[in-house]
Amino acid sequence: MLPHLPLALGAMNYLQILRDASFLELGVLGLLMVVSVASWALIALKHTQLSRARSQSLTFLDSFWKASRLETIYQDAQKLDGSPLSKVFCAGYEELSKLAQAKEGAEGAMSERLGGIENVERALNRASTTQLTELESRVSFLGTVGAASPFVGLFGTVIGILNAFNSIAEQGNATLATVAAPVGNALFATAAGLFAAIPAVVAYNSFVSRIKVFDTEMANFSADFLNIIKRHFFR
């Protein structure tokens, strides 16, 4: 059966399907086409964003562990604006710089140090949350398309089949030749729904998995950065 599938698809008269479709069926097909195009555009956008984030994060980590001064790392991190790790570092470094500029009194020095660590930690957590939100932005749209498109296509198919059977009932002719074409045309909506859903589901699962990796890396980097700060600045 599979070798004949391309021939069957090639033999379909798509213009005839659109001509025979009702207004509601055309609305369903148009909606599926719009969300499919939007999904592919979003897939390309998020893939580019996550690939850039991965490449720049690797560059930043290499610079971070090789450099001996935080000022040098900060200058390099500012150039890597696509890396969530570099932005987390910049937030922590800027908070640390504010603490370094504050005058430390003789009394309450220990409490100020503890408060300083907490301030840096909060800055790192805020930056991580912000970057995670940015990475996750619009990804839920793909999940919605993947979940809803098959049902939208099925709705169009049901409407098409009902219209086909109503037309057959009016003509009083229910032979296989008269039933096959309109029912086959109605099933085209289901195929359109799957065509919109499958790439969206695959991309959604892939992006969610990659974003989870970034979330873990930001948490690990924040912990390492805090340890370095405690050893060198809050002894």
N, C-alpha and C positions, 0 to 999 in steps of 0.2 A: 504493500500500500504506500509506503513512504516514497518510493521513486516517482509515483504519480502525483505527489503533493505539489511540486513546483509547477507542473502542467496545469493542475486544477486552479492554482492561484493565478497563473498567467492567463487562463482562459476566462477569468471573471471580468465582466464588463462593469467597471466601477462607475462609469458615467450613467449607465442604465440603472445601477443600484441607487444612485443619488436622485435620478429622475423619478424612480418609482417610490422613493421614500416619502413618508408623510412629513408635515411640518415638525411634529414632535420628534420623529426619528432624525431629521436633519439637525435639530437642536442638540440631541444627544451626541451625534457624530461630531458636530462642531465643538461642543464642550470637550469631548475627548481629544480632539485634535489640538485645542488650545492648551489643555493641561499637559499633553504629551510634549508639545514644543517648549512649554515653560519648564517641564521637568528636565529635558535635555539641556536647556540653557543653564539651569541651576546645577545640573550634574557637572557640566564643563566648568562653571564658576567655582564650585566647591572643590573640585579636583585640583584646579589650579591653585586655590588658596591653601589647601592642605599640603600639596606638594611643595609649595614655596615655604610654608611653615616648617616642614620637615627638613628641607635643605638648609634653611637659615638657622634652625635650632641646632643642627649638627655642627655648623660653622661656629655658632656661639659657644657651644659646650667645649669645642676644641680650643677656642680662645680663652674661655674661662679657666680651664684647668692648666693652661700653659702660662698665662700671664701671672705676674707677681704683684701687681698693683691693681686695686679696685678701680682707680681712676682710668687706667688704660682699658680695662674691661668695659667700663661704662661708656667710654667713647666709641668702642667697637660695637657695643650693644645698640647704641642709638642709630647706627646705620642699618641694623637688621630689624626693621620695623615689622617684618612679616612673621617673626618668630615669637610665639607666646612666652618662651623661656626668657628671651632677652627683655621683654616688657616686664615680666615678673621681677627679674633682677634689677631693672631700672627703678621700679617702685620701691624695692627694698633699699637700694643704694641711696635714693633720694631721701628716704626717711632716716637712714643712718647719717647722712650728711647734716640733716637738721639737728639731730642729736649731738653731733660732734661740734656744731657751732654754738650750742647752748652752753652757758656757763655752769660748771659743776660746783656747788657749794660744799663747804666742809661738812655740814650736817645733812643727813638724809642722802648721802651718796649712794648707799646700797639700794635704797628704794628707787632712786632715780635710774640706777642701772637696770633693776628689774623692770621698771616701767618702760625703759628704752627698748629692751628686748621684746616686750609685749607690743610696743608700737611698731617695731619692724615686722614682727610676726603678723600683726593685723594688716599691715600694708601688703605683705606678700600674699596673704589670703584674699584680700580684696582684688589684687591684680590677677590672681589665678581665677577667681570667679568671673571677673570681667572678660578675661581671655577665653574661658570655657564658654561663656554665653555667646561671644563673638563667633567662635568656631561652630557652635550649634545653631546659629541663626539660619533660618529658612530650611534646615534639614528636615524638620517635622513636616514640611510641605510634601516632601517625597514620600514619607510614611503615609500621609493622608491620601495621596494619589494612588499609592500601591494598594491601600486597603479599600478605597472607594471605587476606583475605576472599573473593576470587574462587575460590580453591582450596577453601576451606571450603564455599562454595556449590556448587561442582562436585562435591565429595564427597557432599553431600546429594542432588544430582541423580542421581548414579550409584546411590546406595542406593535412591532412589525408583524409578528405572527398573528396577533388579533386582527390587524388590518387585512392581512392576507386571507384569513379565513372568512372575514366579513365579505371581502370581495368575491371569494369563491362561492359563498352562500348566495350572494346576489345573482351571480352568473348561473348558478345551478349546475356547475360542472366541477366535480371533485376528483378528476383523474390524477394520476401521478404527475403527468406532464404539467398540469395547471397548478399543482400544489408545490412541486419541487422548487421552481424558480422563486416565487415570493417568499417561501420559508427560508431558502438558502440566502436570499438577500437580507432577510431579517437577522439571520445568524451573523451577518457581517458586523453588526454592532458589538456582539460578544467578542469577536476577534479584535475589534478596535479597542475595546476595554482592556483586554489582555496585553495588547501591544503597548498601551500606555502604562499598565501596572507593572509588568515584569521588569523593565529597566529601572523604574523608580524603586521597587523593592530591593533589587540587587544593590543599587547605589546607596540606598538608605542604610542597609546593613553594613556595607563597606565603610561608609562615612562614620557611623556610630562607633564601629570598632576602632577606627583610626583616632577618633576624638577621645575615646577612653584611654588610649595610649598616651596622648598628650596630657590628659588629666593626671595620670599616674606620674608622668615625667615631671610635671610642674610641682606635684606634692613632694616627690623625691628631691628635686632641686631646691625647693624651699627649705626642706629639712637640712640638706647639706650646707646651704648658705647660712642658715641660722647657727649651725655648729661652728662654721668658720668665724662668724662674727663673735660668738661667745668666747672662742679661744683667743682672738686677737684684740678685741675691743672691750670686752666686759670681764676681764680677768680680775 
